[in-house]
């Protein structure tokens, strides 16, 4: 009997033992061969991945997501930043395993450190050692530039494997470092500044910080996943870990972080014990909560009255793109028995209820495309600092074949002065958060004098979308 077989792999997190997908068998007892052949009939249902070695990729710095047409170029951009800007060694050799469908991706990555089996199908990539398994189906046909932040996070895990010579650190350090890498890549490419990524994480922590877990507890994979699946769970896991890694690197530098991955000695690398660092981190989060607590102000803004002909011109900018857009009150009408203003933006119209400016629907060419049930309430009157409300509704397509649930929490953070090309305004800063994850979706500045938002930032994975008021006409 002649046997050549790779040893089984044991998942240190779950305790499960699995055969390597690269097992080679030249001879086995007939019964075992029969069993393996029977199992292989199921394997035939899953398409093996394409193996793409990435060796010394060309320097690539895309100015926008639209300039990243392939997965290989997305990885090239990430590796360019990590080596040239951040000073990390390249992951060599580095391999991409590319799967065309989620079932094959899930099958061949079984046994890797990852989410539960019922969740892996939904993920974009699974890093393991010097390999990155990529689920093309999860990309959904989107340009790879739009997914670059997520890929940069996963490459951070591959990078940690190289820095640590195959020895992994605790869970919070791994995830925080990967998020730090992603934020630095976005900053170096000019898609979103590091300051913006950090500020969002800090404000999310400030809003949901009182019940944050301890870092030592987050080192346990089971506990990490249990926190992550709670409402606002991403804030208590990824955001907290990102802030922790940011503070360690800010204080000690990148070289000390690389030294920690190699030696796994927290005191030696950062000059403090994990317990001392935990106390410092808790103090930082408490300070953030105090700084970002809505500041009281007695002034209010009541529901504005619009008239046909009111006009606002905005400039939109995003990474590598920009345009001018006009918003105009086209007319007043009764929409679904509700007196409303019809706001025209480009080719679409948006009926707004007169009573509260709730967005009723999206209309194109005289046909209702989407209807909001109940109306969306981006603003709740009267506006005043500290006010909070829930904006929860279902967007229903005209034929009711598809629905999308929107559930956000909105808070008026502060009344402050904001300067845009149209002038300087006193404006209420309105922050919108995803109710489930706690992530900040947008911040917008409503100016009573302009009767509309004068500035907006919409946060997206591929970089923020900015909207500034250039001019307006209220007569």
N, C-alpha and C positions, 0 to 999 in steps of 0.2 A: 504494500500500500504506500502511495506517494502523496503526501499532503503538504500544501503550502497555503497557509491561511493567516491573515493578519489577526492579531489578538483582539478580543472583544474590547469595546470601550465602555468605561463606567462613567456615567454622568455623576460628578461629585455633588451636584445640587439635588438631584432627584433620587440618586441611588440606583437608577435603572442601568442595565447593561445591554448594549446593542452591538450587533456586528457592524463592522465598517462597511460602507457602501462600495469600498474598493477591495473587498475580500477576493482572493484568488484561490480556487480549489482545483487541484489536479487529480485527486483520487480520494474516495471516501467509501465506507461500507455501503452496500447497495440500499439498505433501508434509509440511511441518512441522505443518500443521494436522491432517493425518491421523494423524501420530505422536502428537500431543498428545491427540487424541480417543481413540486406542487406549489411551493411558495413563489417560485419564479413566475408562475402563470399570472399571479397577481402583480408581480413587479412589471410585467410586460405592459400593464395598463398605464404605467407612468413613464413619461418621456425623460430620458437621462438629460442632465444639463449640458450646455456647451461650456467647455473649459477655455477661458481666455487668460493667458499669462500676461501680466502687465510688467514690463521691464523697461526701466529708464524712459518713462514717458516724456514727450516734449513739454517744454514749459508752456502753460496755457492759463491765461487770465481773462476769462470772458467778462465783458462789460455788462452783460445782461443774461437772464435765463434763456432767452431766445437763441443765444450763441452757443448753446450746449446741445448739439443734436444727438449725441450718442453716449452710451454708458461709459465707454472707455475715455471719452473726453471729460466727462464729469469727474471721473477718478483722477485724470491727469490734472485737472484744476485743483482738486483737493490736495493731491500730493505736492503740487507746486507750492502752495501756500505753506504746507506743513514743513517742507524741507527748506525752502528759501526764506520764508518770512519768520517762521517760528523756530527754526533751527533743529528740528527733529530729524533723526536718521530715517531714510526711506524703509518701508517694509519690503524686504527682498529675501527670497522671491515672493511675489504677490499674485494670487490667482482669483479670478472671478468665475463663479459657477452660475450660469445664467439659465433660468427655468422659464419656459414659455407659459406655464399654467400653474395655478396655486396648488393643485393636487400633487403634482410632481415635486414642487418646491417643498411642500409639507412632508411628503414621503421620504425624500432623500436627506432632509435635514433632521429627521427623527433621531433623537438622542443627543443633539447639540444643546448646549446651554441656551435656553430660550423661554418664551412664554408657554402657557399650556397648549396642548395639541389643538384645542378648538380655536385658539387665537392665532397661531402661527400663520395660517392661510391668509390672514388679513395684513400681515406685515410686509414691508418692502424688502428687507434684507436681514440676513442672519450672519453675523461675523463669527468666525471660529479660527483661532490661531492666525495664520497668514492667508486665510481664505475668506472671501465674502460671497455668500450665496444670495442671489438677487432674484426676486419674484417679479417677472415682467408683467404678469397679469395685474398685480397690485398697483403698478405704475399707471394703469388705466389709460394708456395712450398719451399721457401728459409728457411735455418736453422734459428731458432729464435735468435741465436747469432748474425746473420747479421742484425737483426732488433732491437737489444737491445738498441742502442743509441736512436732510435725513441721512443721506449717504455719508456725509462728512462725520456725523455722529457715529455711525457704524465703523467707519475707518478709524476713528479714535480708539475703538476697542482693539482693532488689529494693531494699531500703533503701540498700545499698552502691552500687547503680547510681545512685540519686538523689544521694547524697552525693558521689560521684566524678564527677558530670556525664558518666556513660557510660563512664568509664575504670576498668578493673578492676585490682585488686591481685593479688598472688601467691596461689597456691592455699591455703596454710596460713592466711593472714590472712583470706581470704574465709570459709573453713569455720569457723575459730575464732570470728570475729565472729558468724556465723550461730548457732553454738551458744551464744554469750554472750547474744545476743538471746533465744533460746528459754528459757534459764535465768532471765533477768530477767523475762520474761513470766510464767513459772510462779510466780516469787516474788511479783510484784505482785498476781497473782490469788489468792494464798494457797494454791495447790495443792501446791507444794513449795518450801521455802525455797532461796534462792540458796546459802546455806551448805551445805545438803544436796547440791545438785547438784555444787558444787565439791569437797566432801569425797569423794564417790564417784569423781569423776575423779582426784583426787589418790591415793586408795588403789589404784585400778586401775593408775595409772602407777607407784606404789611397788612394786606386785607384779610388773609386767612391764617395769619401766623400764630394765634394763641394756642392752637392745639397741635402744633408741629411735633413730629416724633424726634427721638434722639438718634444721632448718627450711628451709635453702637447698635441700636435695634435695627436700623436700616441695612446693616451688613448681612442680616439673615434674609436670604432670598424669599422665603415664605412670607416673612413680615413685610418686606418691600412690596411684594405683589398684593398683599392684603390691603396695604395703605393705598397703593396705586389704583385699586378698583373702587375705592370710596369716592364719594363726591369731593371734588377739589383735590383728588389724590395726586395728580401730577405736581401740584404746588408743594405738597409735603414730601415728595420724593425727588423728582428731577430738579425743581427750582431750588430746594434747600441744598441739594448736593452740588449744583452749579455754583451757588453762592459760596459754599464752603471751599470748593476748589479755587474759585476766584480769589478768595481771601488768602489762601495758602500761597498761591503763585504771586499775588500782589506783594505779600510780605517777604517771601523767600526767593522768588524767581523760578524760572522754568528749569534751570539746572538742578535745583533742589528737588523739584517734582520728579525729574528723571532719576535722580539719585534714590528717591523713595521707591520708585517702581523696581529698582534693582536690588535695594537692600531690605525693603519692607520694614524700615525702622523709623517710626513716626517722630520720636524724640530726636534722633540723630539728624533727620532731614529737616525738620521744621523748628527745632529748638523749644518744643513744648510737648506736654503729654496730650493724648487724645482727650482726656478729661478737661484739661485747661482750655483746649481749643473749643470743646463743646460749650463751655461757659462763655467764651468770647463770642461764639456764634449766636448764642441765645441773647446776649446783650445787643448784638448788632441788629437782630430781628426786632427786638423790642424798640430800639431806637428808630428803626425804619417805620414801625407802626405809629410812633409818636409824630414823626416828620410828615407822614402821608395821611394822618388823620384829617378828615374834612374840617376846614377852618370856618368857624361861624361868621355869618354876615347877615344883617337884617334885610338887605335888599332882595327884591324878588323880581321875576320876569313873568308877566302874564301872557296868556295865549294871544299871539299877534293876529291882526286882521290883514289878510292879503286882498289884493285886487287884481283883476285882469290887467296884464301889462307889466306887473312887477317882474324884474329881471335880475339875475345874478350870473356873472361870468366867472368861471373857475379855471384854474390851471391844475391839471393832473400830472403828477410825475411818479414814476416807478423806476426800478433799476433798468437803465438803458432805454427808457421810453418816456414820452410826454405828449400831452394834447391839451387843447382848450375846449371847454364844454359850457354851454349856456343852459341855465335853468330858467324857465319862464312860466308864469301863471297864465295859461292859455285862455281860461274861462272859468265860470262858475256853473255848476250843474247839480242835478240830483242823481246820485249814483247809489243804486240799491236802496232807495228811500232815504239816503243820507245826504243832506246839503253838503256840497264839497267844492274845494278848489281843485282844478285839474292842472297839475304841474307837468310841463313838457320838458323832457330831457332827451336830446337826440331824437331817435325815431319812436321813442316810447312816451306814454303818458301815465301819470300816477295820480289818481284821485286821492285827495287828502280831506278827511272829515273836518268841516269848519269848527266843530266844537272843541277839538283837541289836536288837530293836525295829524291824527292817526292815518297811517298809510293803508288804504283800502284794497288796492289792486294794482296790477301792471296791465296796461292796455297798449296794443300795437295794431295799427291799421284799423282802428275802431273795434277790435276784437279783444275781449278779456283773456289775457294769457295766464295770469295767476291772480288768485284772490286770497286775501289774508283773513283767516277766521280764528279769533276776532281780529280787528285791525291792529297792525303793528304800532307800538307806541314808543318811538325813539326818544320822545320828550314827554314829561308829565308835569302839568301846570298846577300851580305856579312853580317856576324853577327857583330853588334856593339851595345854598350850600348845605351839604349833608343829607339832602333828600335822596332816597333810594326807592326803586320799584322793580318789579319783575315784568319783563317784556316777553310774554310767552304766547305764541300763536302757531297756526299751521298754514303753510303756503300750499294752496291747492291749485292744480292745473285746471284749465277750463273744462276739460272733459272728465275731471276727477279720476284720472287713471293713476295719478302719482301725487303723493303728498310729502312734504318735508316739515318736520317739527323744528321750530326755532325757539330756543329757551335761553334767555339771557338775563343778567342782573345789571342794572344801571344805577350809577351813583353820580351825583353832582359833587365834584371834589372841591372846587374852589372858584371864586370869582377873581379873575386876574386880567391884567392888560396883555393884549396880544397884538402883534404888529404883522400885517400882511400887505401885499401890494395895494389893496384898496384903501388902506389907512390903518389907524390904531384904534382898537376897540376895547371896551370893557366887556369881558365875555365869561360865561360860565363854562368851566371845563367839565365835560360829561364823559365819564369812563364807562365802557360796556365790557362785561365779562361773561364768558361761557358759564352757565349755571352748573354744568356737570364737572368740567375740568378745572374751572377757576382761572382759565387763561384769559388775558386781556385781548379783546377783539379789536377795540378801537378807542380812540379818544378824540373828542370833537369839541370845538369851542363855539357856543351859541352866543351871538351878540344881539341884545334887544334892539340896538339902533339899526342894525341891518335886517332884523326880523328873520334871520337864517344863520346857519353855521357859517363862520368866516374861515375856519381852518379845521382840517380833519386828518387823522392818520389811521389808516386801516392796516392792521398787521396781518401779514401773510407769510407762509414759509419761504417763499422766494424773495421776500423783501417787502417793506412797507409801501403802501400806496398813499401818496400825499395829495391833499386838495387844498388850494389856497384861493381866497376870493380876490379876483383881479379888479372887478368893478361891479357896481350894482345901481339899480334904478328903481325907485319906489314912488313913482308918480305917473 
